[in-house]
């Protein structure tokens, strides 16, 4: 069994941890309240529901990365879909609103499918 100091060094070096080491590390580290964006919060809830949130040593860093990845994906898809004739603006307020809403829903569904509700990145 390694000492607490060695465990902290191992975590900082981003080496693989055993389940017991992860549990010890989580007890050692002072709990902090972390604020995540929409996507990080959804991913955290998903991981909690699956019961695998405790297996990630640096959960806050992972969830902030999920937020960044989802925002980047949103921006790329928004730029791409804005060129699609289905989502181009017509100058008519209600029609434009419907098209923008449909585009946002399509983008959010893609993010949920590709980033949030997957376990492969964990």
Secondary structure by P-SEA (a helix, b strand, c coil): cccaaaaaaaaaacccccaaaaaaaaaacccccccccaaaaaaaaaaaaacccccccaaaaaaaaaaaaaaaaaaaaaaaacccccccccccaaaaaaaaaaaaaaaaaaaaaccccccccc
